[in-house]
Amino acid sequence: MAEQLATGSRRGLKPALPLLLPAYLWLTVAIFLPLSAMVFFSFMTDLPLAGKEWAFTLGNYAAFFSQGIYSTLLFASLRLGLEVTLWCVVIGYPAAYVLAKVLKGRSREAIFLLVILPFWSNGLVRIFSWAMVLREGGILDTALNAVLPFKINIDLMYSYPAVIIGLVHSYVPYMVLTCYLTLQAIDDSLIEAGRSLGASRVQVLWRVIIPLSMPGLIAGAALIFVPVVGSFMEPRILGGRTGTFYGTIIEDQFVAVFNWPLGAALSFILLAVVLVILALAAPVLQRAG
C-alpha cells in the first residue's frame, strides 16, 4: 500500500515539475544564493575587493558577545517588535471583525480599499507623510490648535512613539487581512447558537470567535513581528537619535561603515534569535490554533 502511494505521488509530481521549476529557480537565484554569499562574508575579515587581503575568522560573531551594545539593541528591537505586534492586534482585529461580520456590500469594499491602500504607496512616501503629520507645526499640531480653544504644542518627531506609529501604520494591514480571512470563514450559526444558549457578547467573542480565528491572529503576528525586529527605515527617519535599533546598526555596517562581514554576522544572529523564538513559541501557538 505504501509503495503504491509513493508511486502515485511520484507520477503526480512529474507533470507538475515544469510548473514548479520557475518558482524554485527564482528562489535559488534571488534568495539562497545571496544568503549563501552573506554566510560566506560573515566569516571573513574583509571583503575580497580590490586585492584586499582577507582570512576566515569568527571575530564578527564574537563581536556581538564582546560588545554589549549589540545585545542591548537586539533586546530593544525585540521589544519594539512585540509592541508593534500588540498594537496591530488591538487595531487590526476589531477592524477585521467589522469587515467580516458587520459591513456588507459597497461599504465593505470601500473600507477594504482603505485597508490595503498603504500597499499601493512607497514605504518612504508613507514614512515622510507621517513626518509631516507628527512634527511641530505639522498637520496634527495645526489641526488641533485650530479646533481647541487653547494652544498646545505637539511634536512627536524623533521619538519612540513616532516609530511605533509609523510601523503600526505600515504593518497593520497584514493583521487585518489574515484575521479577515479566518473571521469570514466562521459560520454565523455558531455565533447565533452561542447567543441562544445564553452567552453574552463577550463570552461569544472569547469562547467562540477568538479561538476559531486564532490561526489568522498567529499568521498576522508572525508576518508583523519578524520584519519589525529588523526594520530600519521607520526608526531612522521617525526616531532620529532615539531610533537606533538593531536593524539600523546592521544598515550602518553595510551602507556607512562598509563593514559587510560584521553586518552579515549581525544579520544571521538576528535570524537565529527570531527562529529560536518562533521554535519555542510553536508548541504554544499550535495548541492555541
C-alpha positions, 0 to 999 in steps of 0.5 A, a space after each residue: 500500500 505504501 509503495 503504491 502511494 509513493 508511486 502515485 505521488 511520484 507520477 503526480 509530481 512529474 507533470 507538475 515539475 515544469 510548473 514548479 521549476 520557475 518558482 524554485 529557480 527564482 528562489 535559488 537565484 534571488 534568495 539562497 544564493 545571496 544568503 549563501 554569499 552573506 554566510 560566506 562574508 560573515 566569516 571573513 575579515 574583509 571583503 575580497 575587493 580590490 586585492 584586499 587581503 582577507 582570512 576566515 575568522 569568527 571575530 564578527 560573531 564574537 563581536 556581538 558577545 564582546 560588545 554589549 551594545 549589540 545585545 542591548 539593541 537586539 533586546 530593544 528591537 525585540 521589544 519594539 517588535 512585540 509592541 508593534 505586534 500588540 498594537 496591530 492586534 488591538 487595531 487590526 482585529 476589531 477592524 477585521 471583525 467589522 469587515 467580516 461580520 458587520 459591513 456588507 456590500 459597497 461599504 465593505 469594499 470601500 473600507 477594504 480599499 482603505 485597508 490595503 491602500 498603504 500597499 499601493 504607496 512607497 514605504 518612504 512616501 508613507 514614512 515622510 507623510 507621517 513626518 509631516 503629520 507628527 512634527 511641530 507645526 505639522 498637520 496634527 499640531 495645526 489641526 488641533 490648535 485650530 479646533 481647541 480653544 487653547 494652544 498646545 504644542 505637539 511634536 512627536 518627531 524623533 521619538 519612540 512613539 513616532 516609530 511605533 506609529 509609523 510601523 503600526 501604520 505600515 504593518 497593520 494591514 497584514 493583521 487585518 487581512 489574515 484575521 479577515 480571512 479566518 473571521 469570514 470563514 466562521 459560520 454565523 450559526 455558531 455565533 447565533 447558537 452561542 447567543 441562544 444558549 445564553 452567552 453574552 457578547 463577550 463570552 461569544 467573542 472569547 469562547 467562540 470567535 477568538 479561538 476559531 480565528 486564532 490561526 489568522 491572529 498567529 499568521 498576522 503576528 508572525 508576518 508583523 513581528 519578524 520584519 519589525 525586529 529588523 526594520 530600519 527605515 521607520 526608526 531612522 527617519 521617525 526616531 532620529 537619535 532615539 531610533 537606533 535599533 538593531 536593524 539600523 546598526 546592521 544598515 550602518 555596517 553595510 551602507 556607512 561603515 562598509 563593514 559587510 562581514 560584521 553586518 552579515 554576522 549581525 544579520 544571521 544572529 538576528 535570524 537565529 534569535 527570531 527562529 529560536 523564538 518562533 521554535 519555542 513559541 510553536 508548541 504554544 501557538 499550535 495548541 492555541 490554533 
